[in-house]
Amino acid sequence: MNIKTLFLCTFLCFLNCSKNDDLNNCIQSLPLNYITDLNNPQLLNALVPGGFAELPGGSKGILLMNVNGNEFVAYDKLCPVNDCDTPMTFERGIVLKCQCDLSEYGVGKGIGGAPQTTGFVCPAIEYSVKKNGTVLRITNF
């Protein structure tokens, strides 16, 4: 391998690297161990695919979504920038919206709370949801 090729490969590697300093400032997870039952009337709307329920717990409340009848995802309603006293609101069935800076975060299976607003890098906090019969256990991963 000649020196020019080695230099070019090294340069391209550095060029493709991006800083993750902004992600290091994100809230990675919050401790949570919340157990609820699908027979709870508060979860009536979450019994159908695409349905959701808002639960107490977490930092500012929890959004629980039914993905397909058997799988669920959950997100904390804390604004990822963590400078807002107001919980995020669930809008249009697809995003959590921070009322302080109007930033939006995608929700659903495989989306992971990704920011949908330009200039924001921190995702919404997603929790793990395990279903055992009618019992749901919502925890930080």
Accessible surface in RSA format (square Angstrom, percent):
REM  Atomic radii and reference values for relative SASA: ProtOr
REM  Chains: A
REM  Algorithm: Lee & Richards
REM  Probe-radius: 1.40
REM  Slices: 20
REM RES _ NUM      All-atoms   Total-Side   Main-Chain    Non-polar    All polar
REM                ABS   REL    ABS   REL    ABS   REL    ABS   REL    ABS   REL
RES MET A   1   183.10  94.8  92.51  61.2  90.59 215.7  92.24  78.4  90.85 120.4
RES ASN A   2    91.87  63.4  79.52  76.8  12.35  29.7  40.46  97.4  51.40  49.7
RES ILE A   3   133.87  76.2 127.42  94.9   6.45  15.5 129.53  93.3   4.34  11.8
RES LYS A   4   162.89  79.5 156.78  96.2   6.11  14.5 103.24  92.9  59.65  63.5
RES THR A   5    57.46  40.9  54.32  55.1   3.14   7.5  37.23  50.0  20.23  30.6
RES LEU A   6    90.55  50.4  90.55  64.8   0.00   0.0  90.55  63.6   0.00   0.0
RES PHE A   7   144.07  72.1 139.30  86.3   4.77  12.4 143.88  87.2   0.20   0.6
RES LEU A   8    99.46  55.4  99.37  71.1   0.08   0.2  99.46  69.8   0.00   0.0
RES CYS A   9    58.74  44.4  55.89  62.3   2.86   6.7  21.65  54.9  37.09  40.0
RES THR A  10    61.02  43.4  56.20  57.0   4.82  11.5  46.04  61.8  14.98  22.6
RES PHE A  11   105.86  53.0 101.89  63.1   3.97  10.3 105.52  64.0   0.33   1.0
RES LEU A  12    80.17  44.6  80.14  57.3   0.03   0.1  80.14  56.3   0.03   0.1
RES CYS A  13    81.99  62.0  75.63  84.4   6.35  14.9  25.13  63.7  56.86  61.3
RES PHE A  14   149.70  74.9 136.34  84.4  13.36  34.8 136.59  82.8  13.11  37.5
RES LEU A  15   117.52  65.4  92.46  66.1  25.06  63.0  98.47  69.2  19.05  51.3
RES ASN A  16   122.98  84.8  93.38  90.2  29.60  71.3  29.29  70.5  93.69  90.6
RES CYS A  17    91.56  69.3  66.89  74.6  24.67  58.0  29.40  74.5  62.16  67.0
RES SER A  18    91.99  77.7  65.71  87.7  26.28  60.5  46.97 100.0  45.02  63.1
RES LYS A  19   168.16  82.0 139.47  85.6  28.69  68.3  94.53  85.1  73.63  78.4
RES ASN A  20    84.48  58.3  78.72  76.1   5.77  13.9  16.02  38.6  68.47  66.2
RES ASP A  21    74.37  52.1  72.41  72.1   1.96   4.6  25.18  59.3  49.19  49.1
RES ASP A  22    86.85  60.8  83.09  82.7   3.76   8.9  12.82  30.2  74.04  73.8
RES LEU A  23    78.14  43.5  77.49  55.4   0.65   1.6  77.62  54.5   0.52   1.4
RES ASN A  24   113.55  78.3  87.10  84.2  26.45  63.7  25.75  62.0  87.80  84.9
RES ASN A  25   124.93  86.2  92.60  89.5  32.33  77.8  30.39  73.1  94.54  91.4
RES CYS A  26    12.03   9.1   3.33   3.7   8.71  20.5   4.02  10.2   8.01   8.6
RES ILE A  27    43.29  24.6  30.45  22.7  12.85  31.0  36.30  26.1   6.99  19.0
RES GLN A  28   136.77  76.5 107.27  78.4  29.50  70.2  62.01 132.0  74.76  56.7
RES SER A  29    56.24  47.5  38.70  51.7  17.54  40.4  14.37  30.6  41.87  58.7
RES LEU A  30    40.50  22.6  40.36  28.9   0.14   0.4  40.50  28.4   0.00   0.0
RES PRO A  31   119.50  87.1 102.38  93.3  17.12  62.2 103.26  85.3  16.24 100.9
RES LEU A  32    26.05  14.5  13.43   9.6  12.62  31.7  19.82  13.9   6.24  16.8
RES ASN A  33    95.82  66.1  64.69  62.5  31.13  74.9  25.12  60.5  70.70  68.3
RES TYR A  34    46.95  21.9  43.64  24.8   3.30   8.6  33.53  25.2  13.42  16.5
RES ILE A  35   108.74  61.9  80.99  60.3  27.76  66.9  80.99  58.3  27.76  75.3
RES THR A  36    13.59   9.7   4.74   4.8   8.85  21.1   9.93  13.3   3.66   5.5
RES ASP A  37    48.35  33.9  46.19  46.0   2.17   5.1  26.35  62.0  22.00  21.9
RES LEU A  38    16.98   9.5  14.60  10.4   2.38   6.0  14.60  10.3   2.38   6.4
RES ASN A  39   114.70  79.1  89.10  86.1  25.61  61.7  32.79  78.9  81.91  79.2
RES ASN A  40    50.37  34.7  43.40  41.9   6.97  16.8  13.50  32.5  36.87  35.6
RES PRO A  41   117.23  85.4  99.46  90.7  17.77  64.6 107.20  88.5  10.03  62.3
RES GLN A  42    89.89  50.3  64.71  47.3  25.18  59.9  40.07  85.3  49.81  37.8
RES LEU A  43     0.00   0.0   0.00   0.0   0.00   0.0   0.00   0.0   0.00   0.0
RES LEU A  44   120.91  67.3 114.98  82.3   5.94  14.9 115.84  81.4   5.07  13.6
RES ASN A  45   103.85  71.6  96.61  93.4   7.24  17.4  15.34  36.9  88.51  85.5
RES ALA A  46     0.00   0.0   0.00   0.0   0.00   0.0   0.00   0.0   0.00   0.0
RES LEU A  47    79.38  44.2  59.85  42.8  19.53  49.1  60.64  42.6  18.74  50.4
RES VAL A  48    88.89  58.5  88.60  80.2   0.29   0.7  88.89  77.2   0.00   0.0
RES PRO A  49    85.65  62.4  65.88  60.1  19.77  71.9  66.42  54.8  19.23 119.5
RES GLY A  50    57.55  71.0   0.00   N/A  57.55  71.0  34.18  93.8  23.38  52.4
RES GLY A  51     9.71  12.0   0.00   N/A   9.71  12.0   9.50  26.1   0.21   0.5
RES PHE A  52    70.92  35.5  69.97  43.3   0.95   2.5  69.97  42.4   0.95   2.7
RES ALA A  53     6.51   6.0   1.14   1.8   5.37  12.2   6.51   9.2   0.00   0.0
RES GLU A  54    74.93  43.0  58.65  44.4  16.29  38.8  24.38  47.2  50.55  41.3
RES LEU A  55     6.37   3.5   0.25   0.2   6.12  15.4   2.57   1.8   3.80  10.2
RES PRO A  56    82.28  60.0  71.92  65.6  10.35  37.6  81.37  67.2   0.90   5.6
RES GLY A  57    30.96  38.2   0.00   N/A  30.96  38.2  20.95  57.5  10.01  22.4
RES GLY A  58    33.29  41.1   0.00   N/A  33.29  41.1   6.02  16.5  27.27  61.1
RES SER A  59    56.85  48.0  22.69  30.3  34.16  78.7  13.97  29.8  42.88  60.1
RES LYS A  60    59.47  29.0  44.03  27.0  15.44  36.8  23.36  21.0  36.10  38.5
RES GLY A  61    11.25  13.9   0.00   N/A  11.25  13.9   8.91  24.4   2.34   5.2
RES ILE A  62     0.00   0.0   0.00   0.0   0.00   0.0   0.00   0.0   0.00   0.0
RES LEU A  63     0.04   0.0   0.04   0.0   0.00   0.0   0.04   0.0   0.00   0.0
RES LEU A  64     0.00   0.0   0.00   0.0   0.00   0.0   0.00   0.0   0.00   0.0
RES MET A  65    18.73   9.7  18.73  12.4   0.00   0.0  18.73  15.9   0.00   0.0
RES ASN A  66     2.22   1.5   0.62   0.6   1.60   3.9   0.00   0.0   2.22   2.1
RES VAL A  67    45.74  30.1  22.12  20.0  23.62  56.9  27.79  24.1  17.95  48.7
RES ASN A  68    77.32  53.3  55.85  54.0  21.47  51.7  29.90  72.0  47.43  45.8
RES GLY A  69    27.72  34.2   0.00   N/A  27.72  34.2  13.60  37.3  14.13  31.6
RES ASN A  70   105.29  72.6  97.02  93.8   8.27  19.9  22.36  53.8  82.93  80.2
RES GLU A  71    69.32  39.8  65.47  49.5   3.85   9.2  34.79  67.3  34.53  28.2
RES PHE A  72    15.59   7.8   1.91   1.2  13.68  35.6   1.91   1.2  13.68  39.1
RES VAL A  73    13.33   8.8  12.42  11.2   0.91   2.2  13.33  11.6   0.00   0.0
RES ALA A  74     0.00   0.0   0.00   0.0   0.00   0.0   0.00   0.0   0.00   0.0
RES TYR A  75     0.00   0.0   0.00   0.0   0.00   0.0   0.00   0.0   0.00   0.0
RES ASP A  76     0.00   0.0   0.00   0.0   0.00   0.0   0.00   0.0   0.00   0.0
RES LYS A  77    25.37  12.4  25.37  15.6   0.00   0.0   1.14   1.0  24.23  25.8
RES LEU A  78     7.12   4.0   7.05   5.0   0.07   0.2   7.05   5.0   0.07   0.2
RES CYS A  79     0.86   0.7   0.49   0.6   0.37   0.9   0.49   1.3   0.37   0.4
RES PRO A  80     5.96   4.3   1.08   1.0   4.88  17.7   2.27   1.9   3.69  22.9
RES VAL A  81    69.52  45.7  47.90  43.4  21.62  52.1  52.62  45.7  16.90  45.8
RES ASN A  82    86.01  59.3  66.26  64.0  19.75  47.6   6.50  15.6  79.51  76.9
RES ASP A  83   101.98  71.4  66.49  66.2  35.49  83.9  41.16  96.9  60.82  60.7
RES CYS A  84     7.17   5.4   0.00   0.0   7.17  16.8   1.23   3.1   5.93   6.4
RES ASP A  85   131.14  91.9 114.38 113.8  16.76  39.6  34.56  81.3  96.58  96.3
RES THR A  86    62.89  44.7  60.41  61.2   2.48   5.9  32.18  43.2  30.71  46.4
RES PRO A  87    50.39  36.7  49.30  44.9   1.09   4.0  49.30  40.7   1.09   6.8
RES MET A  88     1.05   0.5   0.00   0.0   1.05   2.5   0.00   0.0   1.05   1.4
RES THR A  89    52.97  37.7  50.41  51.1   2.55   6.1  52.97  71.1   0.00   0.0
RES PHE A  90    32.58  16.3   6.98   4.3  25.61  66.6   6.98   4.2  25.61  73.3
RES GLU A  91    50.46  29.0  46.22  35.0   4.24  10.1  22.55  43.6  27.91  22.8
RES ARG A  92   154.57  64.9 108.78  55.5  45.79 109.0  86.60 118.4  67.97  41.2
RES GLY A  93    43.39  53.5   0.00   N/A  43.39  53.5  24.84  68.2  18.54  41.5
RES ILE A  94   101.40  57.7  99.50  74.1   1.90   4.6  99.68  71.8   1.72   4.7
RES VAL A  95     6.71   4.4   6.71   6.1   0.00   0.0   6.71   5.8   0.00   0.0
RES LEU A  96     0.08   0.0   0.08   0.1   0.00   0.0   0.08   0.1   0.00   0.0
RES LYS A  97    44.65  21.8  44.65  27.4   0.00   0.0   2.99   2.7  41.66  44.4
RES CYS A  98     0.30   0.2   0.30   0.3   0.00   0.0   0.22   0.6   0.08   0.1
RES GLN A  99    71.35  39.9  51.94  38.0  19.42  46.2  20.44  43.5  50.91  38.6
RES CYS A 100    72.86  55.1  34.57  38.6  38.29  90.0  20.37  51.6  52.49  56.6
RES ASP A 101    52.76  37.0  28.49  28.4  24.27  57.4  33.56  79.0  19.20  19.1
RES LEU A 102   108.29  60.3 100.07  71.6   8.22  20.7 100.27  70.4   8.02  21.6
RES SER A 103     0.00   0.0   0.00   0.0   0.00   0.0   0.00   0.0   0.00   0.0
RES GLU A 104    30.35  17.4  30.29  22.9   0.06   0.1   5.22  10.1  25.14  20.5
RES TYR A 105     0.80   0.4   0.80   0.5   0.00   0.0   0.00   0.0   0.80   1.0
RES GLY A 106     5.00   6.2   0.00   N/A   5.00   6.2   5.00  13.7   0.00   0.0
RES VAL A 107     4.87   3.2   0.00   0.0   4.87  11.7   0.00   0.0   4.87  13.2
RES GLY A 108    10.34  12.7   0.00   N/A  10.34  12.7  10.34  28.4   0.00   0.0
RES LYS A 109   117.81  57.5  94.03  57.7  23.77  56.6  66.28  59.7  51.53  54.9
RES GLY A 110    81.72 100.8   0.00   N/A  81.72 100.8  42.16 115.7  39.56  88.6
RES ILE A 111    80.95  46.1  65.47  48.8  15.48  37.3  70.04  50.4  10.91  29.6
RES GLY A 112    28.19  34.8   0.00   N/A  28.19  34.8  18.45  50.6   9.74  21.8
RES GLY A 113     0.00   0.0   0.00   N/A   0.00   0.0   0.00   0.0   0.00   0.0
RES ALA A 114    37.13  34.1  35.59  54.9   1.54   3.5  37.13  52.3   0.00   0.0
RES PRO A 115    37.86  27.6  19.44  17.7  18.42  67.0  19.44  16.1  18.42 114.5
RES GLN A 116   100.89  56.4  63.62  46.5  37.27  88.7  18.88  40.2  82.01  62.2
RES THR A 117    44.16  31.4  36.12  36.6   8.04  19.2  36.72  49.3   7.44  11.2
RES THR A 118   137.85  98.0 112.19 113.7  25.65  61.1  84.75 113.8  53.10  80.3
RES GLY A 119    74.32  91.6   0.00   N/A  74.32  91.6  37.86 103.9  36.46  81.7
RES PHE A 120    55.96  28.0  43.42  26.9  12.53  32.6  45.85  27.8  10.11  28.9
RES VAL A 121    70.21  46.2  58.85  53.3  11.35  27.4  61.88  53.8   8.33  22.6
RES CYS A 122    18.11  13.7  16.84  18.8   1.27   3.0   2.52   6.4  15.59  16.8
RES PRO A 123    49.17  35.8  46.91  42.8   2.27   8.2  46.91  38.7   2.27  14.1
RES ALA A 124     2.83   2.6   0.00   0.0   2.83   6.4   0.00   0.0   2.83   7.5
RES ILE A 125     6.12   3.5   2.07   1.5   4.05   9.8   6.08   4.4   0.03   0.1
RES GLU A 126    45.02  25.8  35.40  26.8   9.61  22.9   6.90  13.4  38.11  31.1
RES TYR A 127     2.67   1.2   0.29   0.2   2.38   6.2   0.29   0.2   2.38   2.9
RES SER A 128    12.26  10.4   8.72  11.6   3.54   8.2   6.63  14.1   5.63   7.9
RES VAL A 129    24.62  16.2   0.71   0.6  23.91  57.6   0.71   0.6  23.91  64.8
RES LYS A 130   137.55  67.1 133.24  81.7   4.31  10.3  95.28  85.8  42.27  45.0
RES LYS A 131    84.43  41.2  49.82  30.6  34.61  82.4  17.78  16.0  66.65  71.0
RES ASN A 132   124.80  86.1 116.04 112.1   8.76  21.1  28.19  67.9  96.61  93.4
RES GLY A 133    55.09  67.9   0.00   N/A  55.09  67.9  42.64 117.0  12.46  27.9
RES THR A 134    60.95  43.3  57.67  58.5   3.28   7.8  46.79  62.8  14.16  21.4
RES VAL A 135    59.68  39.3  59.33  53.7   0.35   0.8  59.33  51.6   0.35   1.0
RES LEU A 136     0.00   0.0   0.00   0.0   0.00   0.0   0.00   0.0   0.00   0.0
RES ARG A 137   113.43  47.6 113.30  57.8   0.13   0.3  27.25  37.2  86.18  52.2
RES ILE A 138     0.00   0.0   0.00   0.0   0.00   0.0   0.00   0.0   0.00   0.0
RES THR A 139    24.85  17.7  24.85  25.2   0.00   0.0  13.31  17.9  11.53  17.4
RES ASN A 140    52.38  36.1  44.36  42.9   8.02  19.3   1.01   2.4  51.38  49.7
RES PHE A 141   168.80  84.5 109.46  67.8  59.34 154.4 122.88  74.5  45.93 131.4
END  Absolute sums over single chains surface
CHAIN  1 A     8449.3       6547.6       1901.7       4905.0       3544.4
END  Absolute sums over all chains
TOTAL          8449.3       6547.6       1901.7       4905.0       3544.4
